[in-house]
Amino acid sequence: MNFPPDYVSFESIGGTVKKALRFVNPDDKNWSAFNPSIGMAPDGSMAMTIRSSNYILKPEIGKYEVITGNLVRNKTWFCKVDENLEISDLSEVNYYPVSYLDVSVKMVRGAEDAKLFWRDGSWQFTAVLKEPDFGIPIPRIGVFKFDGKNAQLIEIEHFDKESPDVAEKNWMTPYEKNPNFDYVYNETSVIKNNELLKVRETSEIIKNMRGGSNLWDLGDKTYLGLTHQTFVKWINYYDAQSFGYVKSHVRDYFHYFVRYDYFGKIVEISPAFKFLNPGVEFGSGLIVNNKNVIISFGQNDRTAYLGKISLNSVLKIMKEV
């Protein structure tokens, strides 16, 4: 697909949206709050990770500007979420130093887009890492174990024949380990035991579909997840600093609810939709609670939102692919 699809609004399919957070600290507007990832523990309690960064995105021209310091920095925050989707107990995640080549080093750029899930008796999350100080010059997926305050890197994921030049992100994993796959990689493939496995052919409607949320087990040998397609438009804009026109690109995100079988194969999708407006919207969390699907997403790399829609409303709009 080389053109944006027709789409509907999240509201039109029965969803509601509320703003969760604009800044992690209202007194410090140098650090944003976006791309939250909601998760659920076995006792039914909900929690969420939130990314905070020291840059702003100007979505109308696709330009990033660091607003404090010289380099992009990222922090991760953690909070509880109640039944009314109100957040509480917001605190910054402390990352333990990482041992690399027998040397203890700290992350400099910081973990990006932590995606929360519960496994093996504790919270865990995946996050994108780009840390040259411990051998990650190209973004890779890190897996962290998290006790509610401190995060310990337990794995940096790789797969056979991966490209040294391709940034890896947007992998999707189920809460419970699946014997057939470890991660959904894209619309055609999964990763199992560091091997990229093709599970289906692509098609025009699912082409370049990538993950956002982790996978929620529906209890019928299928998972529900939230994915997106991104479309790019190249523009020329006037840059006052250089007194000339600059070429840039703006991104537009379209979301889909997607149903996967137990082999990580896409079997059903919803119509394309947007939560709020055209531009950058990144859905990074999905759970099912009391027959409602709860979604967390970020807008324009600056604001965190939560969405809610009944599970029945989602399932009735799904179509086989």
MODAGI-V95202 format. One record per residue. RES is the residue in three letters. D_CENTER is the distance of its C-alpha to the mean C-alpha in Angstrom with 2 decimals. Layout:
((RES;D_CENTER) (RES;D_CENTER))
This chain:
((MET;22.18) (ASN;23.02) (PHE;22.97) (PRO;20.65) (PRO;21.22) (ASP;22.96) (TYR;20.68) (VAL;21.18) (SER;19.95) (PHE;17.98) (GLU;21.17) (SER;23.39) (ILE;21.99) (GLY;22.47) (GLY;19.39) (THR;19.56) (VAL;17.36) (LYS;18.04) (LYS;17.10) (ALA;16.04) (LEU;16.48) (ARG;17.30) (PHE;18.37) (VAL;18.04) (ASN;21.78) (PRO;23.65) (ASP;26.40) (ASP;24.36) (LYS;22.84) (ASN;21.94) (TRP;18.63) (SER;15.94) (ALA;13.46) (PHE;10.08) (ASN;6.33) (PRO;7.66) (SER;6.86) (ILE;10.17) (GLY;12.20) (MET;15.87) (ALA;18.72) (PRO;21.69) (ASP;23.81) (GLY;21.63) (SER;20.50) (MET;17.07) (ALA;15.13) (MET;11.99) (THR;10.49) (ILE;10.26) (ARG;9.98) (SER;13.38) (SER;14.83) (ASN;18.36) (TYR;18.03) (ILE;18.04) (LEU;17.05) (LYS;19.87) (PRO;18.24) (GLU;21.73) (ILE;22.51) (GLY;19.21) (LYS;20.47) (TYR;18.95) (GLU;21.38) (VAL;21.38) (ILE;23.21) (THR;24.24) (GLY;25.36) (ASN;25.24) (LEU;21.97) (VAL;18.29) (ARG;17.52) (ASN;14.53) (LYS;14.90) (THR;13.05) (TRP;14.51) (PHE;14.97) (CYS;16.69) (LYS;18.23) (VAL;17.79) (ASP;20.98) (GLU;22.02) (ASN;22.34) (LEU;18.74) (GLU;20.30) (ILE;18.86) (SER;21.23) (ASP;21.86) (LEU;19.34) (SER;19.75) (GLU;18.46) (VAL;17.38) (ASN;20.08) (TYR;19.30) (TYR;22.32) (PRO;23.77) (VAL;23.19) (SER;26.26) (TYR;26.51) (LEU;29.90) (ASP;31.42) (VAL;30.43) (SER;28.25) (VAL;25.83) (LYS;23.28) (MET;20.01) (VAL;20.74) (ARG;17.68) (GLY;15.50) (ALA;12.24) (GLU;9.13) (ASP;5.63) (ALA;7.16) (LYS;6.06) (LEU;9.46) (PHE;12.09) (TRP;15.90) (ARG;18.02) (ASP;21.58) (GLY;22.53) (SER;19.91) (TRP;16.40) (GLN;14.28) (PHE;10.84) (THR;9.45) (ALA;8.71) (VAL;9.65) (LEU;13.37) (LYS;15.97) (GLU;19.08) (PRO;22.39) (ASP;24.39) (PHE;23.39) (GLY;23.17) (ILE;19.71) (PRO;20.59) (ILE;17.97) (PRO;14.28) (ARG;13.88) (ILE;11.82) (GLY;13.37) (VAL;13.85) (PHE;15.11) (LYS;17.46) (PHE;17.51) (ASP;20.60) (GLY;19.51) (LYS;20.69) (ASN;20.51) (ALA;18.00) (GLN;19.59) (LEU;18.22) (ILE;19.51) (GLU;18.38) (ILE;17.24) (GLU;16.43) (HIS;18.56) (PHE;20.06) (ASP;23.52) (LYS;24.20) (GLU;20.87) (SER;21.42) (PRO;22.03) (ASP;20.96) (VAL;17.60) (ALA;14.41) (GLU;12.30) (LYS;8.51) (ASN;6.15) (TRP;8.52) (MET;8.81) (THR;11.48) (PRO;13.87) (TYR;15.18) (GLU;18.61) (LYS;19.40) (ASN;20.38) (PRO;23.52) (ASN;22.51) (PHE;19.16) (ASP;16.79) (TYR;13.66) (VAL;13.12) (TYR;13.00) (ASN;13.46) (GLU;15.71) (THR;18.73) (SER;18.08) (VAL;17.07) (ILE;17.64) (LYS;20.39) (ASN;22.32) (ASN;21.11) (GLU;22.23) (LEU;20.51) (LEU;21.98) (LYS;22.31) (VAL;22.35) (ARG;23.06) (GLU;23.96) (THR;21.86) (SER;23.18) (GLU;23.21) (ILE;21.00) (ILE;18.11) (LYS;18.55) (ASN;15.60) (MET;13.14) (ARG;9.83) (GLY;7.12) (GLY;4.14) (SER;5.53) (ASN;8.13) (LEU;11.63) (TRP;14.22) (ASP;17.81) (LEU;20.07) (GLY;23.16) (ASP;24.68) (LYS;23.40) (THR;20.34) (TYR;16.67) (LEU;14.67) (GLY;11.09) (LEU;9.21) (THR;9.00) (HIS;9.97) (GLN;12.77) (THR;13.40) (PHE;17.02) (VAL;18.76) (LYS;22.04) (TRP;24.26) (ILE;26.33) (ASN;29.06) (TYR;29.16) (TYR;31.88) (ASP;31.16) (ALA;33.73) (GLN;33.44) (SER;34.52) (PHE;36.73) (GLY;35.39) (TYR;32.82) (VAL;29.57) (LYS;27.52) (SER;23.80) (HIS;21.10) (VAL;19.04) (ARG;15.89) (ASP;15.54) (TYR;12.64) (PHE;13.73) (HIS;12.02) (TYR;13.44) (PHE;13.89) (VAL;14.67) (ARG;17.08) (TYR;17.45) (ASP;20.64) (TYR;21.15) (PHE;21.25) (GLY;17.72) (LYS;19.37) (ILE;18.29) (VAL;21.19) (GLU;20.36) (ILE;18.24) (SER;18.55) (PRO;19.69) (ALA;17.35) (PHE;16.61) (LYS;15.44) (PHE;14.73) (LEU;16.93) (ASN;18.02) (PRO;17.80) (GLY;15.75) (VAL;12.26) (GLU;10.07) (PHE;6.29) (GLY;5.66) (SER;3.19) (GLY;6.59) (LEU;9.89) (ILE;13.31) (VAL;16.88) (ASN;19.43) (ASN;23.04) (LYS;22.52) (ASN;19.83) (VAL;16.22) (ILE;14.20) (ILE;10.89) (SER;8.97) (PHE;7.75) (GLY;8.74) (GLN;11.71) (ASN;13.21) (ASP;11.60) (ARG;14.02) (THR;13.69) (ALA;11.83) (TYR;12.72) (LEU;13.24) (GLY;14.49) (LYS;17.00) (ILE;18.79) (SER;21.25) (LEU;20.49) (ASN;23.72) (SER;22.69) (VAL;19.67) (LEU;21.82) (LYS;24.67) (ILE;22.89) (MET;21.54) (LYS;23.57) (GLU;24.35) (VAL;23.43))
